[in-house]
Protein backbone atom coordinates (compact mmCIF):
# COMPACT_ATOMS: atom_id res chain seq x y z
CA UNK A 1 0.00 0.00 0.00
CA UNK A 2 1.47 3.33 -0.99
CA UNK A 3 1.96 5.95 1.69
CA UNK A 4 -0.22 8.39 -0.26
CA UNK A 5 -3.22 6.04 -0.10
CA UNK A 6 -6.02 7.38 2.04
CA UNK A 7 -6.21 5.55 5.33
CA UNK A 8 -9.56 4.45 6.63
CA UNK A 9 -10.08 4.63 10.37
CA UNK A 10 -10.02 1.26 12.15
CA UNK A 11 -13.40 -0.11 13.16
CA UNK A 12 -14.35 0.49 16.78
CA UNK A 13 -13.30 -2.43 18.94
CA UNK A 14 -15.74 -1.67 21.68
CA UNK A 15 -19.39 -0.93 21.90
CA UNK A 16 -19.74 2.69 22.97
CA UNK A 17 -22.19 2.98 25.79
CA UNK A 18 -22.66 5.08 28.85
CA UNK A 19 -22.88 3.54 32.25
CA UNK A 20 -26.20 3.89 34.07
CA UNK A 21 -27.45 7.19 32.69
CA UNK A 22 -30.38 7.53 35.07
CA UNK A 23 -28.23 6.82 38.12
CA UNK A 24 -25.55 9.35 37.21
CA UNK A 25 -28.16 11.96 36.31
CA UNK A 26 -30.69 11.75 39.10
CA UNK A 27 -29.41 9.63 41.97
CA UNK A 28 -27.34 11.77 44.39
CA UNK A 29 -26.05 9.05 46.76
CA UNK A 30 -22.54 9.66 48.16
CA UNK A 31 -22.57 13.20 46.84
CA UNK A 32 -22.41 16.69 48.27
CA UNK A 33 -25.43 18.60 49.56
CA UNK A 34 -25.62 20.72 46.39
CA UNK A 35 -26.11 17.53 44.36
CA UNK A 36 -29.11 16.60 46.55
CA UNK A 37 -30.47 20.10 45.99
CA UNK A 38 -29.97 19.62 42.23
CA UNK A 39 -32.08 16.46 42.23
CA UNK A 40 -34.74 18.07 44.42
CA UNK A 41 -34.83 21.11 42.12
CA UNK A 42 -35.35 18.90 39.04
CA UNK A 43 -37.99 16.72 40.69
CA UNK A 44 -39.84 19.70 42.20
CA UNK A 45 -39.68 21.55 38.88
CA UNK A 46 -41.30 18.65 37.03
CA UNK A 47 -43.82 18.15 39.86
CA UNK A 48 -44.86 21.81 39.91
CA UNK A 49 -45.10 21.94 36.09
CA UNK A 50 -47.41 18.92 36.10
CA UNK A 51 -49.46 20.51 38.88
CA UNK A 52 -49.87 23.74 36.88
CA UNK A 53 -51.07 21.73 33.90
CA UNK A 54 -53.62 19.91 36.06
CA UNK A 55 -54.58 23.21 37.70
CA UNK A 56 -55.29 24.84 34.32
CA UNK A 57 -57.46 21.87 33.29
CA UNK A 58 -59.25 21.99 36.66
CA UNK A 59 -60.07 25.73 36.56
CA UNK A 60 -60.77 25.49 32.83
CA UNK A 61 -63.79 23.39 33.74
CA UNK A 62 -65.43 26.46 35.28
CA UNK A 63 -65.51 28.21 31.94
CA UNK A 64 -66.59 25.21 29.95
CA UNK A 65 -63.75 22.73 29.83
CA UNK A 66 -62.39 22.06 26.36
CA UNK A 67 -64.78 24.61 24.81
CA UNK A 68 -63.27 27.27 27.07
CA UNK A 69 -63.30 29.99 24.45
CA UNK A 70 -67.08 30.21 24.74
CA UNK A 71 -68.36 31.46 28.09
CA UNK A 72 -71.12 29.05 29.22
CA UNK A 73 -74.32 29.95 30.96
CA UNK A 74 -74.09 30.49 34.73
CA UNK A 75 -75.87 27.22 35.57
CA UNK A 76 -73.62 25.13 33.35
CA UNK A 77 -70.49 26.76 34.80
CA UNK A 78 -71.78 26.20 38.34
CA UNK A 79 -72.57 22.59 37.56
CA UNK A 80 -69.12 22.05 36.02
CA UNK A 81 -67.42 23.58 39.02
CA UNK A 82 -69.42 21.48 41.50
CA UNK A 83 -68.58 18.33 39.57
CA UNK A 84 -64.91 19.26 39.64
CA UNK A 85 -64.97 19.98 43.37
CA UNK A 86 -66.72 16.66 44.02
CA UNK A 87 -64.14 14.84 41.93
CA UNK A 88 -61.28 16.49 43.85
CA UNK A 89 -62.82 15.73 47.29
CA UNK A 90 -60.46 12.89 47.81
CA UNK A 91 -57.67 12.39 50.38
CA UNK A 92 -55.32 11.43 47.56
CA UNK A 93 -55.68 14.84 45.89
CA UNK A 94 -55.31 16.54 49.29
CA UNK A 95 -52.10 14.62 49.88
CA UNK A 96 -50.99 15.69 46.40
CA UNK A 97 -51.54 19.33 47.40
CA UNK A 98 -49.45 18.81 50.55
CA UNK A 99 -46.61 17.44 48.41
CA UNK A 100 -47.03 20.33 45.95
CA UNK A 101 -46.78 22.76 48.89
CA UNK A 102 -43.47 21.16 49.84
CA UNK A 103 -42.09 21.08 46.29
CA UNK A 104 -43.19 24.61 45.41
CA UNK A 105 -41.62 26.14 48.53
CA UNK A 106 -38.36 24.23 48.09
CA UNK A 107 -38.20 25.13 44.40
CA UNK A 108 -38.77 28.83 45.15
CA UNK A 109 -36.12 29.27 47.84
CA UNK A 110 -33.52 26.99 46.29
CA UNK A 111 -34.23 28.73 42.97
CA UNK A 112 -33.40 32.07 44.58
CA UNK A 113 -30.08 30.60 45.76
CA UNK A 114 -29.31 29.50 42.19
CA UNK A 115 -30.41 32.86 40.79
CA UNK A 116 -28.02 34.82 43.01
CA UNK A 117 -25.21 32.31 42.44
CA UNK A 118 -25.52 32.91 38.71
CA UNK A 119 -24.66 36.54 39.34
CA UNK A 120 -21.65 35.55 41.40
CA UNK A 121 -23.10 36.13 44.88
CA UNK A 122 -22.31 33.73 47.72
CA UNK A 123 -19.81 31.59 45.81
CA UNK A 124 -16.54 33.10 47.06
CA UNK A 125 -13.67 34.49 45.04
CA UNK A 126 -11.19 32.42 43.03
CA UNK A 127 -7.95 31.85 44.93
CA UNK A 128 -5.00 29.48 45.01
CA UNK A 129 -6.20 26.09 46.26
CA UNK A 130 -4.42 24.91 49.39
CA UNK A 131 -4.56 21.43 50.89
CA UNK A 132 -6.90 20.15 52.30
CA UNK A 133 -8.94 21.35 49.36
CA UNK A 134 -12.33 22.80 50.14
CA UNK A 135 -14.15 24.33 47.17
CA UNK A 136 -15.18 27.88 47.97
CA UNK A 137 -18.44 27.63 46.06
CA UNK A 138 -19.56 24.80 48.35
CA UNK A 139 -19.58 26.96 51.44
CA UNK A 140 -21.59 27.22 54.66
CA UNK A 141 -23.90 29.89 53.23
CA UNK A 142 -24.90 27.64 50.32
CA UNK A 143 -25.50 24.69 52.67
CA UNK A 144 -27.46 26.90 55.03
CA UNK A 145 -29.79 28.12 52.27
CA UNK A 146 -30.37 24.56 51.04
CA UNK A 147 -31.26 23.41 54.56
CA UNK A 148 -33.40 26.52 55.07
CA UNK A 149 -35.27 25.76 51.82
CA UNK A 150 -35.91 22.21 53.03
CA UNK A 151 -37.11 23.40 56.46
CA UNK A 152 -39.41 26.04 54.95
CA UNK A 153 -40.74 23.42 52.53
CA UNK A 154 -41.44 21.06 55.43
CA UNK A 155 -43.24 23.89 57.28
CA UNK A 156 -45.34 24.60 54.17
CA UNK A 157 -46.25 20.91 54.00
CA UNK A 158 -47.23 20.93 57.69
CA UNK A 159 -49.38 24.03 57.11
CA UNK A 160 -51.04 22.37 54.10
CA UNK A 161 -51.65 19.22 56.17
CA UNK A 162 -53.36 21.34 58.82
CA UNK A 163 -55.53 23.16 56.27
CA UNK A 164 -56.57 20.06 54.34
CA UNK A 165 -56.73 17.42 57.08
CA UNK A 166 -56.85 19.45 60.32
CA UNK B 1 -5.07 -7.87 57.27
CA UNK B 2 -6.84 -8.33 53.94
CA UNK B 3 -9.30 -6.33 51.89
CA UNK B 4 -11.85 -7.41 49.34
CA UNK B 5 -11.43 -5.62 46.02
CA UNK B 6 -14.43 -5.83 43.72
CA UNK B 7 -13.49 -4.88 40.15
CA UNK B 8 -15.94 -4.09 37.36
CA UNK B 9 -15.21 -6.30 34.34
CA UNK B 10 -16.71 -5.66 30.93
CA UNK B 11 -16.37 -9.04 29.21
CA UNK B 12 -18.31 -11.10 28.29
CA UNK B 13 -20.84 -8.77 29.87
CA UNK B 14 -20.53 -6.33 32.71
CA UNK B 15 -20.03 -7.99 36.08
CA UNK B 16 -17.91 -7.68 39.22
CA UNK B 17 -14.98 -9.90 40.16
CA UNK B 18 -13.76 -10.15 43.74
CA UNK B 19 -10.08 -10.25 44.67
CA UNK B 20 -8.56 -10.63 48.13
CA UNK B 21 -5.61 -8.29 48.58
CA UNK B 22 -3.16 -8.29 51.51
CA UNK B 23 -3.27 -4.77 52.95
CA UNK B 24 -0.04 -2.85 53.45
CA UNK B 25 0.51 0.45 55.20
CA UNK B 26 0.03 3.39 52.84
CA UNK B 27 -1.50 1.21 50.12
CA UNK B 28 -3.55 3.10 47.55
CA UNK B 29 -6.44 1.76 45.48
CA UNK B 30 -4.10 1.77 42.48
CA UNK B 31 -1.54 -0.32 44.43
CA UNK B 32 -4.31 -2.82 45.20
CA UNK B 33 -5.32 -2.97 41.53
CA UNK B 34 -1.70 -3.42 40.43
CA UNK B 35 -1.33 -6.24 42.99
CA UNK B 36 -4.44 -7.92 41.58
CA UNK B 37 -3.20 -7.51 38.00
CA UNK B 38 0.31 -8.78 38.76
CA UNK B 39 -0.64 -11.70 41.00
CA UNK B 40 -4.25 -12.71 40.52
CA UNK B 41 -5.59 -11.82 37.07
CA UNK B 42 -3.42 -10.36 34.30
CA UNK B 43 -6.42 -9.50 32.16
CA UNK B 44 -7.69 -6.59 34.28
CA UNK B 45 -7.67 -3.50 32.06
CA UNK B 46 -6.93 -0.15 33.69
CA UNK B 47 -5.17 3.06 32.78
CA UNK B 48 -2.45 4.61 34.94
CA UNK B 49 0.90 6.27 34.59
CA UNK B 50 2.47 8.66 37.10
CA UNK B 51 1.06 7.22 40.36
CA UNK B 52 1.21 10.69 41.96
CA UNK B 53 -1.97 12.55 40.90
CA UNK B 54 -0.27 14.46 38.10
CA UNK B 55 -1.17 12.65 34.87
CA UNK B 56 -4.89 12.15 35.62
CA UNK B 57 -5.01 8.69 34.00
CA UNK B 58 -6.34 6.54 36.82
CA UNK B 59 -9.72 8.19 37.36
CA UNK B 60 -12.37 5.65 38.34
CA UNK B 61 -15.30 5.24 40.66
CA UNK B 62 -14.17 3.99 44.05
CA UNK B 63 -17.04 2.91 46.29
CA UNK B 64 -19.43 4.89 44.09
CA UNK B 65 -17.47 8.15 43.99
CA UNK B 66 -15.16 9.40 41.21
CA UNK B 67 -11.59 9.44 42.50
CA UNK B 68 -8.00 9.09 41.35
CA UNK B 69 -6.98 5.54 42.32
CA UNK B 70 -3.37 6.64 42.93
CA UNK B 71 -4.45 9.48 45.19
CA UNK B 72 -6.83 7.45 47.37
CA UNK B 73 -5.39 5.49 50.25
CA UNK B 74 -7.36 2.42 51.28
CA UNK B 75 -7.20 3.54 54.91
CA UNK B 76 -9.15 6.72 54.12
CA UNK B 77 -12.05 4.72 52.65
CA UNK B 78 -12.72 3.25 56.12
CA UNK B 79 -13.94 -0.04 54.67
CA UNK B 80 -12.50 -3.46 53.97
CA UNK B 81 -14.69 -3.82 50.90
CA UNK B 82 -13.69 -1.70 47.93
CA UNK B 83 -15.64 -1.53 44.72
CA UNK B 84 -14.03 -0.02 41.64
CA UNK B 85 -15.97 0.85 38.51
CA UNK B 86 -15.29 2.83 35.32
CA UNK B 87 -16.19 6.52 35.28
CA UNK B 88 -19.78 7.48 34.50
CA UNK B 89 -20.69 9.61 31.48
CA UNK B 90 -17.99 7.99 29.31
CA UNK B 91 -18.14 5.01 26.98
CA UNK B 92 -16.44 1.94 28.44
CA UNK B 93 -13.62 0.52 26.34
CA UNK B 94 -12.82 -2.34 28.70
CA UNK B 95 -13.08 -2.97 32.43
CA UNK B 96 -11.97 0.30 34.06
CA UNK B 97 -10.79 2.01 30.86
CA UNK B 98 -13.13 4.64 29.45
CA UNK B 99 -13.15 6.58 26.21
CA UNK B 100 -12.21 10.25 26.69
CA UNK B 101 -12.72 11.30 23.05
CA UNK B 102 -15.91 13.20 23.85
CA UNK B 103 -14.35 14.80 26.93
CA UNK B 104 -11.33 16.07 25.00
CA UNK B 105 -13.42 17.27 22.08
CA UNK B 106 -15.35 19.50 24.50
CA UNK B 107 -12.06 20.68 25.99
CA UNK B 108 -10.69 21.58 22.56
CA UNK B 109 -13.90 23.32 21.53
CA UNK B 110 -13.47 26.15 24.07
CA UNK B 111 -10.09 27.25 22.60
CA UNK B 112 -8.01 26.43 25.70
CA UNK B 113 -5.07 28.71 24.88
CA UNK B 114 -4.31 32.41 24.93
CA UNK B 115 -5.75 34.31 22.02
CA UNK B 116 -4.23 37.68 21.20
CA UNK B 117 -5.06 40.24 18.57
CA UNK B 118 -1.37 41.13 18.15
CA UNK B 119 -0.25 37.74 16.86
CA UNK B 120 3.22 39.09 15.95
CA UNK B 121 3.88 40.12 19.54
CA UNK B 122 2.56 36.77 20.80
CA UNK B 123 4.85 34.77 18.51
CA UNK B 124 7.91 37.01 18.91
CA UNK B 125 7.47 39.01 22.11
CA UNK B 126 9.64 42.08 22.59
CA UNK B 127 8.60 42.79 26.18
CA UNK B 128 7.12 41.08 29.21
CA UNK B 129 3.41 41.03 29.76
CA UNK B 130 3.07 42.02 33.39
CA UNK B 131 0.23 40.80 35.58
CA UNK B 132 -0.63 41.83 39.11
CA UNK B 133 -0.86 38.99 41.70
CA UNK B 134 -4.62 39.59 42.03
CA UNK B 135 -4.98 39.19 38.26
CA UNK B 136 -3.17 35.85 38.46
CA UNK B 137 -5.35 34.67 41.36
CA UNK B 138 -8.45 35.03 39.18
CA UNK B 139 -7.43 32.10 36.97
CA UNK B 140 -4.53 30.34 38.71
CA UNK B 141 -6.49 27.44 40.25
CA UNK B 142 -8.13 26.62 36.90
CA UNK B 143 -4.72 26.23 35.29
CA UNK B 144 -4.00 23.33 37.70
CA UNK B 145 -6.48 21.10 35.84
CA UNK B 146 -4.98 17.68 34.97
CA UNK B 147 -7.90 16.62 32.74
CA UNK B 148 -8.61 13.47 34.73
CA UNK B 149 -12.33 13.64 33.88
CA UNK B 150 -13.62 13.15 37.43
CA UNK B 151 -15.71 16.33 37.29
CA UNK B 152 -17.06 15.32 33.87
CA UNK B 153 -18.01 11.93 35.26
CA UNK B 154 -19.69 13.39 38.36
CA UNK B 155 -21.72 16.04 36.51
CA UNK B 156 -25.44 15.17 36.37
CA UNK B 157 -26.01 17.57 33.46
CA UNK B 158 -23.41 15.78 31.31
CA UNK B 159 -25.32 12.55 32.04
CA UNK B 160 -28.49 14.09 30.67
CA UNK B 161 -27.07 16.10 27.76
CA UNK B 162 -24.18 14.84 25.63
CA UNK B 163 -23.72 18.22 23.97
CA UNK B 164 -23.19 20.01 27.27
CA UNK B 165 -19.46 20.86 27.40
CA UNK B 166 -19.13 19.74 31.01
CA UNK B 167 -17.44 21.35 34.01
CA UNK B 168 -13.87 20.81 32.84
CA UNK B 169 -14.33 22.56 29.48
CA UNK B 170 -16.38 25.39 30.97
CA UNK B 171 -13.85 25.94 33.76
CA UNK B 172 -11.12 26.11 31.11
CA UNK B 173 -13.16 28.64 29.16
CA UNK B 174 -13.34 30.71 32.36
CA UNK B 175 -9.61 30.22 32.97
CA UNK B 176 -8.76 31.98 29.70
CA UNK B 177 -11.56 34.54 29.81
CA UNK B 178 -10.43 35.62 33.30
CA UNK B 179 -6.82 35.96 32.12
CA UNK B 180 -5.98 39.63 31.60
CA UNK B 181 -3.67 38.70 28.70
CA UNK B 182 -6.42 37.02 26.71
CA UNK B 183 -8.48 38.70 24.00
CA UNK B 184 -10.52 35.75 22.75
CA UNK B 185 -13.60 36.21 24.93
CA UNK B 186 -16.15 36.43 22.13
CA UNK B 187 -14.74 33.35 20.41
CA UNK B 188 -15.31 31.27 23.55
CA UNK B 189 -18.66 32.84 24.42
CA UNK B 190 -19.90 31.85 20.93
CA UNK B 191 -19.07 28.22 21.82
CA UNK B 192 -20.46 28.07 25.34
CA UNK B 193 -23.46 30.40 25.24
CA UNK B 194 -25.67 28.04 23.23
CA UNK B 195 -28.83 26.00 23.83
CA UNK B 196 -26.72 23.14 25.20
CA UNK B 197 -24.15 25.42 26.77
CA UNK B 198 -23.49 27.11 30.05
CA UNK B 199 -27.15 27.76 30.93
CA UNK B 200 -27.61 24.01 31.39
CA UNK B 201 -25.47 24.01 34.55
CA UNK B 202 -27.66 24.00 37.65
CA UNK B 203 -24.88 24.35 40.21
CA UNK B 204 -24.93 20.84 41.70
CA UNK B 205 -21.31 21.45 42.70
CA UNK B 206 -20.35 17.77 42.43
CA UNK B 207 -17.58 18.73 40.01
CA UNK B 208 -15.89 20.83 42.68
CA UNK B 209 -16.35 18.27 45.43
CA UNK B 210 -14.62 15.48 43.46
CA UNK B 211 -11.72 17.47 41.98
CA UNK B 212 -8.42 15.98 43.24
CA UNK B 213 -6.51 19.20 42.60
CA UNK B 214 -8.76 21.51 44.61
CA UNK B 215 -10.13 23.31 41.56
CA UNK B 216 -13.62 24.75 41.86
CA UNK B 217 -15.22 24.37 38.40
CA UNK B 218 -18.68 25.18 39.80
CA UNK B 219 -17.42 28.57 40.91
CA UNK B 220 -15.76 29.21 37.54
CA UNK B 221 -18.97 28.30 35.71
CA UNK B 222 -21.06 30.65 37.87
CA UNK B 223 -18.56 33.46 37.27
CA UNK B 224 -18.72 32.71 33.57
CA UNK B 225 -22.51 32.88 33.73
CA UNK B 226 -22.22 36.23 35.47
CA UNK B 227 -20.12 37.36 32.55
CA UNK B 228 -22.66 36.16 29.98
CA UNK B 229 -25.49 37.79 31.95
CA UNK B 230 -23.90 41.07 32.92
CA UNK B 231 -20.56 41.26 31.08
CA UNK B 232 -18.77 41.66 34.44
CA UNK B 233 -15.37 40.02 34.04
Interface residues (C-beta under 8 A of the other chain):
Chain A: X13 X14 X16 X17 X18 X19 X20 X21 X23 X24 X25 X26 X28 X29 X30 X31 X32 X34 X35 X37 X38 X39 X41 X42 X114 X117 X118 X119 X120 X123 X124 X125 X126 X127 X128 X129 X130 X131 X133 X134 X135 X136 X137 X138 X142
Chain B: X63 X64 X65 X85 X86 X87 X88 X89 X90 X91 X92 X93 X94 X99 X137 X138 X139 X140 X141 X142 X144 X153 X154 X156 X159 X160 X178 X202 X203 X204 X205 X206 X208 X209 X211 X213 X214 X215 X216 X218 X219 X220 X222 X223 X225 X226 X229 X230 X232
